[in-house]
Amino acid sequence: QHVFGYRLPGNVDTAKIQTAWSELTKRHAVLRSTFVYDREVAAPRLVVFKPDALEQCWSQEFLDVPAAHSQGAVIERMKALVSHPPPISRPFTRAVLLQSPDSSCLLVHLHHFQYDAWSLHLLADDLTRLYLGQEPKSSNDLDGFLRSISFDHATEAQQEKYWRETFSVEQGATLFPPLSEAPDGLQRGVYTDHSAISGAAEIEKRARELSVSLQSVFLACWAQVQSKYTRSGDATFSLWHSGRTGEVQDAERLALPCINALPYCVRGLEGVDTLTLARRILEDLQARPAFIEQSRLVNVHDWVGIADRPLSNVYVNIIKVAPDVGKDESALLEAIEVRILRRRFAYHYSGIWYRHLIAFQMSLQRPQQGPIGCGSPNCCR
């Protein structure tokens, strides 16, 4: 669960923004959805509440703090919301309009099962359009999407064949070093890190000239980092799929989470340069049909015969936001950036990955006399 903060213009109409929010929750069933465990079938069920169930999920508060401290006060309120989440047995969505003498902010509290990085921008764009009296551009066909990923027995048989051929019980998966080896006693918790890649457009342009994708370059670099630290010629990590492929209607405009995380194994890493590996990964992922990307992880474990241990313990997520919803000087919502404190354990590995990526970028800028990739003995080779 996360809280997203947005600065509002000084002349914002508070009644209109509340009405726009109400219309947004009526339009998007995903904002009124949650999961409830059904004991009869021993499985979770998706529950969609009626629009009036969110009537109490809007509130307005006044911050009586000096202008110099308003930013800090907003961030503290965001932290407080995260620290006291509502139970997921009821609609999770909350919106808080914070007003101070010099500014107004809208805080939106969502659970990650209600959005992904792509759909969040679509929801924000819809809210802006509803406030301005315009027609929203996103698609809200939750039923259509759920039907599109409900597969018949024949399709599930193809999924099973793919995963049995991809993973074997004998080979299993080489996991990343356990968290108990984290420095400074940080043995518990989930260690995460994220980086905005500077120069990504330049790398992507050069990568296309070399017949690879930016994503495959990123994954190749990470596979080599993981291979080194697991002391294995293979690297298995979970890859986030966008879920916006295949025959899903209006997939790019779906304002709901379509993502799926599935294990991906890169074998035979020893002695392979980054570019060759990136090409191999690109070819492999392009061969994955859309119905494979929507396999159920619990089924994958059953199919490969590894039900009692993880197939991976690292998740790689390369985020690409929805197009045409960028920063606009006249936009209603301006995102509030909150810096996340990076834990050193995760930063150590992601920092190495980033240095490896930079080394690969530099290798593309000079004449090649051998394999393209990072040759530093202190990095991944």
BALOBA-1460 file (C-alpha; in Angstrom, 3 decimals):
// residues 381
<rec num="1" residu="q" x="0.000" y="0.000" z="0.000"/>
<rec num="2" residu="h" x="1.205" y="3.464" z="-0.910"/>
<rec num="3" residu="v" x="0.200" y="7.096" z="-0.473"/>
<rec num="4" residu="f" x="0.656" y="9.415" z="-3.440"/>
<rec num="5" residu="g" x="0.769" y="13.161" z="-2.886"/>
<rec num="6" residu="y" x="-0.230" y="15.782" z="-5.448"/>
<rec num="7" residu="r" x="0.070" y="19.552" z="-5.167"/>
<rec num="8" residu="l" x="-2.993" y="21.430" z="-6.365"/>
<rec num="9" residu="p" x="-3.164" y="24.933" z="-7.865"/>
<rec num="10" residu="g" x="-3.763" y="27.753" z="-5.414"/>
<rec num="11" residu="n" x="-7.153" y="28.514" z="-6.951"/>
<rec num="12" residu="v" x="-8.406" y="24.918" z="-6.900"/>
<rec num="13" residu="d" x="-12.156" y="24.539" z="-6.371"/>
<rec num="14" residu="t" x="-12.406" y="22.146" z="-3.416"/>
<rec num="15" residu="a" x="-16.030" y="21.249" z="-4.153"/>
<rec num="16" residu="k" x="-15.167" y="20.407" z="-7.775"/>
<rec num="17" residu="i" x="-12.163" y="18.277" z="-6.834"/>
<rec num="18" residu="q" x="-14.309" y="16.293" z="-4.388"/>
<rec num="19" residu="t" x="-16.969" y="15.782" z="-7.055"/>
<rec num="20" residu="a" x="-14.289" y="14.726" z="-9.558"/>
<rec num="21" residu="w" x="-12.943" y="12.207" z="-7.055"/>
<rec num="22" residu="s" x="-16.422" y="10.791" z="-6.473"/>
<rec num="23" residu="e" x="-16.932" y="10.427" z="-10.231"/>
<rec num="24" residu="l" x="-13.534" y="8.745" z="-10.540"/>
<rec num="25" residu="t" x="-14.415" y="6.074" z="-7.965"/>
<rec num="26" residu="k" x="-17.771" y="5.474" z="-9.662"/>
<rec num="27" residu="r" x="-16.094" y="5.115" z="-13.056"/>
<rec num="28" residu="h" x="-13.329" y="2.745" z="-11.970"/>
<rec num="29" residu="a" x="-14.441" y="-0.451" z="-10.247"/>
<rec num="30" residu="v" x="-10.829" y="-1.228" z="-9.365"/>
<rec num="31" residu="l" x="-10.913" y="1.658" z="-6.859"/>
<rec num="32" residu="r" x="-13.828" y="-0.088" z="-5.152"/>
<rec num="33" residu="s" x="-12.266" y="-3.542" z="-5.227"/>
<rec num="34" residu="t" x="-10.563" y="-5.719" z="-2.661"/>
<rec num="35" residu="f" x="-9.812" y="-9.364" z="-1.959"/>
<rec num="36" residu="v" x="-11.685" y="-11.416" z="0.626"/>
<rec num="37" residu="y" x="-10.692" y="-14.937" z="1.615"/>
<rec num="38" residu="d" x="-13.439" y="-17.467" z="0.881"/>
<rec num="39" residu="r" x="-13.139" y="-20.319" z="3.384"/>
<rec num="40" residu="e" x="-15.519" y="-22.559" z="1.425"/>
<rec num="41" residu="v" x="-13.201" y="-22.768" z="-1.574"/>
<rec num="42" residu="a" x="-9.986" y="-21.959" z="0.376"/>
<rec num="43" residu="a" x="-9.062" y="-19.160" z="-2.011"/>
<rec num="44" residu="p" x="-9.259" y="-15.359" z="-2.213"/>
<rec num="45" residu="r" x="-12.083" y="-13.759" z="-4.183"/>
<rec num="46" residu="l" x="-12.207" y="-10.377" z="-5.857"/>
<rec num="47" residu="v" x="-15.023" y="-8.256" z="-4.415"/>
<rec num="48" residu="v" x="-16.268" y="-5.052" z="-6.054"/>
<rec num="49" residu="f" x="-18.284" y="-2.744" z="-3.798"/>
<rec num="50" residu="k" x="-21.037" y="-0.393" z="-4.882"/>
<rec num="51" residu="p" x="-20.076" y="3.284" z="-5.379"/>
<rec num="52" residu="d" x="-21.761" y="4.455" z="-2.175"/>
<rec num="53" residu="a" x="-19.358" y="2.247" z="-0.182"/>
<rec num="54" residu="l" x="-16.661" y="4.901" z="-0.732"/>
<rec num="55" residu="e" x="-18.674" y="7.855" z="0.569"/>
<rec num="56" residu="q" x="-16.636" y="7.870" z="3.796"/>
<rec num="57" residu="c" x="-13.294" y="7.570" z="1.977"/>
<rec num="58" residu="w" x="-12.935" y="11.313" z="1.347"/>
<rec num="59" residu="s" x="-11.820" y="13.759" z="4.021"/>
<rec num="60" residu="q" x="-10.526" y="17.323" z="4.289"/>
<rec num="61" residu="e" x="-7.956" y="18.546" z="6.782"/>
<rec num="62" residu="f" x="-6.368" y="21.906" z="7.525"/>
<rec num="63" residu="l" x="-2.647" y="22.259" z="8.242"/>
<rec num="64" residu="d" x="-1.921" y="25.208" z="10.491"/>
<rec num="65" residu="v" x="1.829" y="25.355" z="9.914"/>
<rec num="66" residu="p" x="4.181" y="28.036" z="8.541"/>
<rec num="67" residu="a" x="4.769" y="27.929" z="4.802"/>
<rec num="68" residu="a" x="8.373" y="26.835" z="5.324"/>
<rec num="69" residu="h" x="7.188" y="23.696" z="7.156"/>
<rec num="70" residu="s" x="4.208" y="22.767" z="4.971"/>
<rec num="71" residu="q" x="6.148" y="20.286" z="2.815"/>
<rec num="72" residu="g" x="7.388" y="18.412" z="5.879"/>
<rec num="73" residu="a" x="3.905" y="18.386" z="7.386"/>
<rec num="74" residu="v" x="2.442" y="16.899" z="4.205"/>
<rec num="75" residu="i" x="5.051" y="14.137" z="4.133"/>
<rec num="76" residu="e" x="4.408" y="13.325" z="7.797"/>
<rec num="77" residu="r" x="0.692" y="13.017" z="7.043"/>
<rec num="78" residu="m" x="1.512" y="10.669" z="4.154"/>
<rec num="79" residu="k" x="3.583" y="8.515" z="6.487"/>
<rec num="80" residu="a" x="0.762" y="8.469" z="9.041"/>
<rec num="81" residu="l" x="-1.703" y="7.189" z="6.449"/>
<rec num="82" residu="v" x="0.648" y="4.373" z="5.465"/>
<rec num="83" residu="s" x="1.196" y="3.493" z="9.130"/>
<rec num="84" residu="h" x="-2.540" y="3.118" z="9.775"/>
<rec num="85" residu="p" x="-4.049" y="1.413" z="6.712"/>
<rec num="86" residu="p" x="-7.700" y="0.387" z="6.651"/>
<rec num="87" residu="p" x="-8.495" y="-3.342" z="6.613"/>
<rec num="88" residu="i" x="-8.619" y="-4.819" z="3.121"/>
<rec num="89" residu="s" x="-11.934" y="-6.474" z="3.939"/>
<rec num="90" residu="r" x="-13.462" y="-3.113" z="3.007"/>
<rec num="91" residu="p" x="-12.658" y="-0.685" z="0.169"/>
<rec num="92" residu="f" x="-9.067" y="0.384" z="0.690"/>
<rec num="93" residu="t" x="-9.101" y="3.624" z="-1.310"/>
<rec num="94" residu="r" x="-8.811" y="6.889" z="0.619"/>
<rec num="95" residu="a" x="-8.367" y="10.510" z="-0.431"/>
<rec num="96" residu="v" x="-7.381" y="13.354" z="1.882"/>
<rec num="97" residu="l" x="-7.490" y="16.995" z="0.817"/>
<rec num="98" residu="l" x="-4.893" y="18.880" z="2.861"/>
<rec num="99" residu="q" x="-5.216" y="22.653" z="2.945"/>
<rec num="100" residu="s" x="-2.892" y="25.210" z="4.472"/>
<rec num="101" residu="p" x="-2.882" y="29.018" z="4.209"/>
<rec num="102" residu="d" x="-0.504" y="28.877" z="1.237"/>
<rec num="103" residu="s" x="-1.195" y="25.557" z="-0.528"/>
<rec num="104" residu="s" x="-3.453" y="22.580" z="-1.121"/>
<rec num="105" residu="c" x="-2.484" y="18.940" z="-1.603"/>
<rec num="106" residu="l" x="-4.396" y="15.795" z="-2.438"/>
<rec num="107" residu="l" x="-3.214" y="12.544" z="-0.836"/>
<rec num="108" residu="v" x="-4.391" y="9.317" z="-2.464"/>
<rec num="109" residu="h" x="-4.031" y="6.066" z="-0.501"/>
<rec num="110" residu="l" x="-4.170" y="2.883" z="-2.594"/>
<rec num="111" residu="h" x="-3.172" y="-0.738" z="-2.248"/>
<rec num="112" residu="h" x="-0.878" y="-2.089" z="-4.955"/>
<rec num="113" residu="f" x="-3.550" y="-4.564" z="-6.078"/>
<rec num="114" residu="q" x="-5.509" y="-1.513" z="-7.300"/>
<rec num="115" residu="y" x="-2.901" y="0.039" z="-9.588"/>
<rec num="116" residu="d" x="0.399" y="-0.397" z="-11.383"/>
<rec num="117" residu="a" x="2.901" y="2.228" z="-12.559"/>
<rec num="118" residu="w" x="1.112" y="2.514" z="-15.907"/>
<rec num="119" residu="s" x="-2.464" y="2.772" z="-14.656"/>
<rec num="120" residu="l" x="-1.644" y="5.244" z="-11.857"/>
<rec num="121" residu="h" x="-0.908" y="7.933" z="-14.449"/>
<rec num="122" residu="l" x="-4.132" y="7.113" z="-16.281"/>
<rec num="123" residu="l" x="-6.149" y="7.505" z="-13.066"/>
<rec num="124" residu="a" x="-4.502" y="10.865" z="-12.347"/>
<rec num="125" residu="d" x="-5.249" y="12.001" z="-15.884"/>
<rec num="126" residu="d" x="-8.884" y="10.916" z="-15.540"/>
<rec num="127" residu="l" x="-9.223" y="12.882" z="-12.291"/>
<rec num="128" residu="t" x="-7.884" y="15.986" z="-13.994"/>
<rec num="129" residu="r" x="-10.279" y="15.605" z="-16.918"/>
<rec num="130" residu="l" x="-13.267" y="15.055" z="-14.641"/>
<rec num="131" residu="y" x="-12.337" y="18.189" z="-12.680"/>
<rec num="132" residu="l" x="-12.147" y="20.181" z="-15.925"/>
<rec num="133" residu="g" x="-15.466" y="18.775" z="-17.175"/>
<rec num="134" residu="q" x="-13.807" y="16.740" z="-19.930"/>
<rec num="135" residu="e" x="-14.341" y="13.139" z="-21.002"/>
<rec num="136" residu="p" x="-11.847" y="10.688" z="-19.445"/>
<rec num="137" residu="k" x="-9.628" y="8.860" z="-21.920"/>
<rec num="138" residu="s" x="-8.873" y="5.677" z="-20.018"/>
<rec num="139" residu="s" x="-10.618" y="2.321" z="-20.242"/>
<rec num="140" residu="n" x="-12.229" y="0.845" z="-17.136"/>
<rec num="141" residu="d" x="-13.217" y="-2.586" z="-18.470"/>
<rec num="142" residu="l" x="-12.259" y="-4.679" z="-15.444"/>
<rec num="143" residu="d" x="-14.636" y="-7.506" z="-16.425"/>
<rec num="144" residu="g" x="-13.178" y="-7.673" z="-19.936"/>
<rec num="145" residu="f" x="-9.632" y="-7.917" z="-18.630"/>
<rec num="146" residu="l" x="-10.521" y="-10.653" z="-16.117"/>
<rec num="147" residu="r" x="-12.228" y="-12.649" z="-18.867"/>
<rec num="148" residu="s" x="-9.167" y="-12.274" z="-21.095"/>
<rec num="149" residu="i" x="-6.927" y="-13.998" z="-18.529"/>
<rec num="150" residu="s" x="-9.363" y="-16.793" z="-17.688"/>
<rec num="151" residu="f" x="-7.880" y="-19.604" z="-19.770"/>
<rec num="152" residu="d" x="-9.393" y="-22.904" z="-20.911"/>
<rec num="153" residu="h" x="-7.832" y="-26.304" z="-20.275"/>
<rec num="154" residu="a" x="-6.073" y="-26.362" z="-23.640"/>
<rec num="155" residu="t" x="-4.306" y="-23.071" z="-22.934"/>
<rec num="156" residu="e" x="-3.352" y="-24.154" z="-19.425"/>
<rec num="157" residu="a" x="-1.873" y="-27.313" z="-20.939"/>
<rec num="158" residu="q" x="0.341" y="-25.132" z="-23.163"/>
<rec num="159" residu="q" x="1.362" y="-23.106" z="-20.110"/>
<rec num="160" residu="e" x="2.278" y="-26.280" z="-18.245"/>
<rec num="161" residu="k" x="4.360" y="-27.558" z="-21.182"/>
<rec num="162" residu="y" x="6.265" y="-24.267" z="-21.379"/>
<rec num="163" residu="w" x="7.144" y="-24.133" z="-17.684"/>
<rec num="164" residu="r" x="8.112" y="-27.793" z="-17.480"/>
<rec num="165" residu="e" x="10.535" y="-27.224" z="-20.342"/>
<rec num="166" residu="t" x="11.849" y="-23.960" z="-18.830"/>
<rec num="167" residu="f" x="12.516" y="-25.235" z="-15.296"/>
<rec num="168" residu="s" x="13.361" y="-28.701" z="-14.092"/>
<rec num="169" residu="v" x="13.234" y="-30.157" z="-10.603"/>
<rec num="170" residu="e" x="16.836" y="-31.296" z="-10.885"/>
<rec num="171" residu="q" x="18.143" y="-27.867" z="-11.818"/>
<rec num="172" residu="g" x="15.924" y="-25.854" z="-9.519"/>
<rec num="173" residu="a" x="16.987" y="-22.222" z="-9.126"/>
<rec num="174" residu="t" x="20.059" y="-20.533" z="-7.700"/>
<rec num="175" residu="l" x="18.785" y="-17.977" z="-5.215"/>
<rec num="176" residu="f" x="20.384" y="-14.682" z="-4.327"/>
<rec num="177" residu="p" x="22.481" y="-14.549" z="-1.127"/>
<rec num="178" residu="p" x="20.109" y="-14.836" z="1.862"/>
<rec num="179" residu="l" x="19.081" y="-11.711" z="3.724"/>
<rec num="180" residu="s" x="20.799" y="-13.041" z="6.855"/>
<rec num="181" residu="e" x="24.067" y="-11.980" z="5.198"/>
<rec num="182" residu="a" x="22.950" y="-8.370" z="5.007"/>
<rec num="183" residu="p" x="25.357" y="-5.917" z="6.671"/>
<rec num="184" residu="d" x="24.757" y="-4.044" z="9.926"/>
<rec num="185" residu="g" x="22.236" y="-6.543" z="11.253"/>
<rec num="186" residu="l" x="19.583" y="-5.771" z="8.624"/>
<rec num="187" residu="q" x="18.461" y="-9.396" z="8.545"/>
<rec num="188" residu="r" x="14.732" y="-8.820" z="8.392"/>
<rec num="189" residu="g" x="12.415" y="-7.066" z="6.022"/>
<rec num="190" residu="v" x="12.293" y="-6.553" z="2.298"/>
<rec num="191" residu="y" x="15.233" y="-4.746" z="0.763"/>
<rec num="192" residu="t" x="14.403" y="-2.594" z="-2.196"/>
<rec num="193" residu="d" x="16.050" y="0.056" z="-4.304"/>
<rec num="194" residu="h" x="15.124" y="1.994" z="-7.377"/>
<rec num="195" residu="s" x="16.993" y="4.263" z="-9.746"/>
<rec num="196" residu="a" x="15.998" y="6.597" z="-12.541"/>
<rec num="197" residu="i" x="18.389" y="5.733" z="-15.345"/>
<rec num="198" residu="s" x="20.073" y="8.838" z="-16.711"/>
<rec num="199" residu="g" x="20.841" y="8.668" z="-20.407"/>
<rec num="200" residu="a" x="18.295" y="5.889" z="-20.958"/>
<rec num="201" residu="a" x="17.154" y="7.454" z="-24.242"/>
<rec num="202" residu="e" x="20.721" y="7.431" z="-25.547"/>
<rec num="203" residu="i" x="21.247" y="3.797" z="-24.513"/>
<rec num="204" residu="e" x="17.918" y="2.817" z="-26.069"/>
<rec num="205" residu="k" x="18.788" y="4.496" z="-29.384"/>
<rec num="206" residu="r" x="22.162" y="2.763" z="-29.572"/>
<rec num="207" residu="a" x="20.672" y="-0.551" z="-28.451"/>
<rec num="208" residu="r" x="18.117" y="-0.452" z="-31.272"/>
<rec num="209" residu="e" x="20.909" y="0.132" z="-33.756"/>
<rec num="210" residu="l" x="22.456" y="-3.079" z="-32.437"/>
<rec num="211" residu="s" x="19.140" y="-4.968" z="-32.712"/>
<rec num="212" residu="v" x="18.451" y="-5.227" z="-28.994"/>
<rec num="213" residu="s" x="15.950" y="-3.560" z="-26.670"/>
<rec num="214" residu="l" x="16.641" y="-1.342" z="-23.670"/>
<rec num="215" residu="q" x="14.887" y="-3.868" z="-21.443"/>
<rec num="216" residu="s" x="17.055" y="-6.770" z="-22.645"/>
<rec num="217" residu="v" x="20.199" y="-4.694" z="-21.980"/>
<rec num="218" residu="f" x="19.027" y="-3.965" z="-18.417"/>
<rec num="219" residu="l" x="18.205" y="-7.632" z="-17.823"/>
<rec num="220" residu="a" x="21.503" y="-8.826" z="-19.293"/>
<rec num="221" residu="c" x="23.418" y="-6.506" z="-16.955"/>
<rec num="222" residu="w" x="21.441" y="-7.690" z="-13.944"/>
<rec num="223" residu="a" x="21.830" y="-11.370" z="-14.895"/>
<rec num="224" residu="q" x="25.613" y="-10.929" z="-14.956"/>
<rec num="225" residu="v" x="25.591" y="-9.207" z="-11.556"/>
<rec num="226" residu="q" x="23.439" y="-11.958" z="-10.053"/>
<rec num="227" residu="s" x="25.557" y="-14.673" z="-11.671"/>
<rec num="228" residu="k" x="28.641" y="-13.329" z="-9.945"/>
<rec num="229" residu="y" x="27.101" y="-13.020" z="-6.494"/>
<rec num="230" residu="t" x="25.421" y="-16.426" z="-6.596"/>
<rec num="231" residu="r" x="28.607" y="-18.005" z="-7.992"/>
<rec num="232" residu="s" x="26.551" y="-19.692" z="-10.671"/>
<rec num="233" residu="g" x="26.546" y="-19.810" z="-14.449"/>
<rec num="234" residu="d" x="22.786" y="-19.269" z="-14.301"/>
<rec num="235" residu="a" x="20.641" y="-16.411" z="-12.972"/>
<rec num="236" residu="t" x="17.021" y="-16.824" z="-11.973"/>
<rec num="237" residu="f" x="14.957" y="-13.790" z="-11.030"/>
<rec num="238" residu="s" x="11.324" y="-12.811" z="-11.205"/>
<rec num="239" residu="l" x="10.446" y="-10.529" z="-14.068"/>
<rec num="240" residu="w" x="7.488" y="-8.187" z="-13.938"/>
<rec num="241" residu="h" x="5.333" y="-8.467" z="-17.052"/>
<rec num="242" residu="s" x="3.162" y="-5.509" z="-17.984"/>
<rec num="243" residu="g" x="0.188" y="-7.721" z="-18.850"/>
<rec num="244" residu="r" x="-0.675" y="-5.302" z="-21.653"/>
<rec num="245" residu="t" x="0.152" y="-7.635" z="-24.494"/>
<rec num="246" residu="g" x="-1.924" y="-10.092" z="-26.464"/>
<rec num="247" residu="e" x="-5.506" y="-9.460" z="-27.471"/>
<rec num="248" residu="v" x="-6.691" y="-7.396" z="-24.506"/>
<rec num="249" residu="q" x="-8.861" y="-4.613" z="-25.929"/>
<rec num="250" residu="d" x="-7.580" y="-1.074" z="-25.259"/>
<rec num="251" residu="a" x="-4.693" y="-2.568" z="-23.273"/>
<rec num="252" residu="e" x="-2.707" y="0.683" z="-23.231"/>
<rec num="253" residu="r" x="-5.704" y="2.582" z="-21.830"/>
<rec num="254" residu="l" x="-6.668" y="0.109" z="-19.105"/>
<rec num="255" residu="a" x="-6.590" y="1.976" z="-15.791"/>
<rec num="256" residu="l" x="-6.122" y="-1.123" z="-13.677"/>
<rec num="257" residu="p" x="-3.171" y="-3.325" z="-12.664"/>
<rec num="258" residu="c" x="-2.348" y="-5.892" z="-15.327"/>
<rec num="259" residu="i" x="1.106" y="-6.827" z="-14.025"/>
<rec num="260" residu="n" x="2.280" y="-10.335" z="-13.284"/>
<rec num="261" residu="a" x="5.586" y="-11.466" z="-11.739"/>
<rec num="262" residu="l" x="7.009" y="-14.732" z="-13.053"/>
<rec num="263" residu="p" x="10.413" y="-16.402" z="-12.746"/>
<rec num="264" residu="y" x="12.856" y="-16.036" z="-15.610"/>
<rec num="265" residu="c" x="16.022" y="-18.087" z="-15.936"/>
<rec num="266" residu="v" x="19.103" y="-16.983" z="-17.887"/>
<rec num="267" residu="r" x="21.435" y="-19.935" z="-18.394"/>
<rec num="268" residu="g" x="24.980" y="-20.235" z="-19.692"/>
<rec num="269" residu="l" x="26.285" y="-16.862" z="-18.540"/>
<rec num="270" residu="e" x="29.947" y="-17.777" z="-18.307"/>
<rec num="271" residu="g" x="32.081" y="-16.174" z="-20.982"/>
<rec num="272" residu="v" x="29.156" y="-14.377" z="-22.666"/>
<rec num="273" residu="d" x="29.416" y="-10.631" z="-23.293"/>
<rec num="274" residu="t" x="26.568" y="-8.252" z="-22.461"/>
<rec num="275" residu="l" x="25.409" y="-7.574" z="-26.013"/>
<rec num="276" residu="t" x="25.252" y="-11.246" z="-26.967"/>
<rec num="277" residu="l" x="23.345" y="-11.970" z="-23.770"/>
<rec num="278" residu="a" x="20.949" y="-9.082" z="-24.398"/>
<rec num="279" residu="r" x="20.167" y="-10.445" z="-27.869"/>
<rec num="280" residu="r" x="19.528" y="-13.898" z="-26.464"/>
<rec num="281" residu="i" x="17.201" y="-12.528" z="-23.764"/>
<rec num="282" residu="l" x="15.318" y="-10.405" z="-26.312"/>
<rec num="283" residu="e" x="14.751" y="-13.421" z="-28.573"/>
<rec num="284" residu="d" x="13.648" y="-15.541" z="-25.626"/>
<rec num="285" residu="l" x="11.153" y="-12.999" z="-24.265"/>
<rec num="286" residu="q" x="9.726" y="-12.275" z="-27.709"/>
<rec num="287" residu="a" x="8.964" y="-15.987" z="-27.987"/>
<rec num="288" residu="r" x="6.883" y="-15.861" z="-24.792"/>
<rec num="289" residu="p" x="3.220" y="-15.655" z="-25.854"/>
<rec num="290" residu="a" x="0.891" y="-13.364" z="-23.934"/>
<rec num="291" residu="f" x="-0.877" y="-16.304" z="-22.296"/>
<rec num="292" residu="i" x="2.466" y="-17.436" z="-20.832"/>
<rec num="293" residu="e" x="2.957" y="-13.984" z="-19.300"/>
<rec num="294" residu="q" x="-0.362" y="-14.432" z="-17.492"/>
<rec num="295" residu="s" x="0.453" y="-17.832" z="-15.989"/>
<rec num="296" residu="r" x="-0.475" y="-18.208" z="-12.340"/>
<rec num="297" residu="l" x="2.618" y="-18.450" z="-10.150"/>
<rec num="298" residu="v" x="1.026" y="-21.092" z="-7.914"/>
<rec num="299" residu="n" x="0.459" y="-23.240" z="-11.005"/>
<rec num="300" residu="v" x="4.038" y="-22.728" z="-12.160"/>
<rec num="301" residu="h" x="5.334" y="-24.102" z="-8.847"/>
<rec num="302" residu="d" x="3.072" y="-27.148" z="-9.140"/>
<rec num="303" residu="w" x="4.003" y="-27.788" z="-12.760"/>
<rec num="304" residu="v" x="7.757" y="-27.740" z="-12.184"/>
<rec num="305" residu="g" x="7.508" y="-29.756" z="-8.973"/>
<rec num="306" residu="i" x="8.989" y="-27.094" z="-6.689"/>
<rec num="307" residu="a" x="6.082" y="-26.301" z="-4.404"/>
<rec num="308" residu="d" x="8.000" y="-26.064" z="-1.131"/>
<rec num="309" residu="r" x="10.672" y="-23.477" z="-1.994"/>
<rec num="310" residu="p" x="10.900" y="-20.292" z="-4.082"/>
<rec num="311" residu="l" x="11.928" y="-20.282" z="-7.705"/>
<rec num="312" residu="s" x="13.457" y="-16.855" z="-7.190"/>
<rec num="313" residu="n" x="13.923" y="-14.256" z="-4.466"/>
<rec num="314" residu="v" x="14.785" y="-11.249" z="-6.628"/>
<rec num="315" residu="y" x="12.235" y="-9.149" z="-8.518"/>
<rec num="316" residu="v" x="13.298" y="-6.968" z="-11.429"/>
<rec num="317" residu="n" x="10.848" y="-4.274" z="-12.408"/>
<rec num="318" residu="i" x="11.583" y="-1.897" z="-15.289"/>
<rec num="319" residu="i" x="8.900" y="0.776" z="-15.167"/>
<rec num="320" residu="k" x="7.575" y="2.548" z="-18.221"/>
<rec num="321" residu="v" x="4.781" y="5.029" z="-17.599"/>
<rec num="322" residu="a" x="1.779" y="5.599" z="-19.814"/>
<rec num="323" residu="p" x="2.470" y="7.826" z="-22.845"/>
<rec num="324" residu="d" x="0.894" y="11.240" z="-23.356"/>
<rec num="325" residu="v" x="0.449" y="11.708" z="-19.609"/>
<rec num="326" residu="g" x="3.605" y="13.657" z="-18.896"/>
<rec num="327" residu="k" x="4.374" y="16.794" z="-16.941"/>
<rec num="328" residu="d" x="2.321" y="19.760" z="-18.047"/>
<rec num="329" residu="e" x="2.698" y="23.274" z="-16.666"/>
<rec num="330" residu="s" x="-1.102" y="23.666" z="-16.671"/>
<rec num="331" residu="a" x="-1.803" y="20.239" z="-15.144"/>
<rec num="332" residu="l" x="-4.084" y="20.017" z="-12.127"/>
<rec num="333" residu="l" x="-1.930" y="17.462" z="-10.268"/>
<rec num="334" residu="e" x="1.768" y="17.916" z="-9.575"/>
<rec num="335" residu="a" x="3.302" y="14.856" z="-7.939"/>
<rec num="336" residu="i" x="5.060" y="15.334" z="-4.611"/>
<rec num="337" residu="e" x="8.386" y="13.546" z="-4.613"/>
<rec num="338" residu="v" x="9.215" y="11.703" z="-1.414"/>
<rec num="339" residu="r" x="12.736" y="10.351" z="-1.172"/>
<rec num="340" residu="i" x="12.879" y="6.745" z="-0.027"/>
<rec num="341" residu="l" x="15.709" y="5.863" z="2.335"/>
<rec num="342" residu="r" x="17.788" y="3.255" z="0.581"/>
<rec num="343" residu="r" x="19.025" y="0.352" z="2.679"/>
<rec num="344" residu="r" x="22.682" y="-0.360" z="2.048"/>
<rec num="345" residu="f" x="22.226" y="-4.073" z="1.350"/>
<rec num="346" residu="a" x="20.028" y="-3.452" z="-1.686"/>
<rec num="347" residu="y" x="21.966" y="-0.368" z="-2.743"/>
<rec num="348" residu="h" x="25.175" y="-2.410" z="-2.819"/>
<rec num="349" residu="y" x="23.835" y="-4.733" z="-5.507"/>
<rec num="350" residu="s" x="21.825" y="-2.211" z="-7.502"/>
<rec num="351" residu="g" x="24.816" y="0.126" z="-7.431"/>
<rec num="352" residu="i" x="26.970" y="-2.607" z="-8.960"/>
<rec num="353" residu="w" x="24.279" y="-3.220" z="-11.581"/>
<rec num="354" residu="y" x="24.189" y="0.502" z="-12.380"/>
<rec num="355" residu="r" x="27.983" y="0.670" z="-12.758"/>
<rec num="356" residu="h" x="27.833" y="-2.339" z="-15.057"/>
<rec num="357" residu="l" x="25.170" y="-0.607" z="-17.156"/>
<rec num="358" residu="i" x="27.289" y="2.548" z="-17.407"/>
<rec num="359" residu="a" x="30.299" y="0.459" z="-18.435"/>
<rec num="360" residu="f" x="28.186" y="-1.145" z="-21.152"/>
<rec num="361" residu="q" x="27.010" y="2.307" z="-22.297"/>
<rec num="362" residu="m" x="30.598" y="3.527" z="-22.514"/>
<rec num="363" residu="s" x="31.607" y="0.430" z="-24.482"/>
<rec num="364" residu="l" x="28.999" y="1.356" z="-27.102"/>
<rec num="365" residu="q" x="30.621" y="4.765" z="-27.566"/>
<rec num="366" residu="r" x="34.082" y="3.519" z="-28.507"/>
<rec num="367" residu="p" x="35.315" y="1.357" z="-31.413"/>
<rec num="368" residu="q" x="34.951" y="-2.345" z="-30.681"/>
<rec num="369" residu="q" x="37.769" y="-4.839" z="-31.103"/>
<rec num="370" residu="g" x="36.145" y="-7.608" z="-29.109"/>
<rec num="371" residu="p" x="32.947" y="-8.534" z="-27.256"/>
<rec num="372" residu="i" x="30.777" y="-5.672" z="-26.077"/>
<rec num="373" residu="g" x="30.297" y="-5.596" z="-22.336"/>
<rec num="374" residu="c" x="31.787" y="-4.772" z="-18.988"/>
<rec num="375" residu="g" x="35.342" y="-6.015" z="-18.619"/>
<rec num="376" residu="s" x="36.064" y="-4.658" z="-15.165"/>
<rec num="377" residu="p" x="37.311" y="-7.336" z="-12.743"/>
<rec num="378" residu="n" x="35.610" y="-5.400" z="-9.942"/>
<rec num="379" residu="c" x="32.210" y="-5.533" z="-11.552"/>
<rec num="380" residu="c" x="30.662" y="-8.602" z="-13.126"/>
<rec num="381" residu="r" x="33.332" y="-10.430" z="-15.104"/>
